Amino acid sequence: MPQAAYINLPVTDLDRAITFFAKLGFEHNPQFTNDEAAAIVISDHLRVMLHTHESLTRFTRKTIVDAKQATEVLLALQLESREAVDSLFTRAIQAGASEYRDTEDYGFMYGRTFEDLDGHLWEPFWMDPDQKPED
């Protein structure tokens, strides 16, 4: 089993992206940061590597898409409560993100979606699978 997952995302302004994620309450790890990439700690087992476009081209031969124009990934983060979902969403909006979809509330599952400064879609959600209705 993997010890951690690393999500690699292209950003247009590395310093601005680091500041944005700090405002969400995520830790910036300067040990794995340089002028082209930065490590952001989401949790003990989840990290985000922010890359300038030039940096990311070292890892792929594919075209780097503009996330404001095309969806390359949906980033869903399961949180411990509805309140935690609302708190993260509010911090994101205050830091410059925009609401992407209306709040979804299914009783057993609750989520909000925001678009970060570079257009990546983040979906913080809470779920209690024991409350899921039978199909």
GIQUIZI-V971324 format. One record per run of one state. SS is the DSSP state (H for helix, E for strand, L for the rest). FROM is the first residue (numbers start at 0). LEN is the number of residues. Records with the same first field share a line. If there is no record, write none. Layout:
SS: FROM-LEN ; FROM-LEN
//
This chain:
L: 0-4 ; 10-3 ; 23-3 ; 32-4 ; 43-2 ; 51-1 ; 56-17 ; 78-3 ; 94-3 ; 105-3 ; 115-5 ; 127-1 ; 131-4
E: 4-6 ; 26-3 ; 36-7 ; 45-6 ; 73-5 ; 97-8 ; 108-7 ; 120-7
H: 13-10 ; 29-3 ; 52-4 ; 81-13 ; 128-3
//
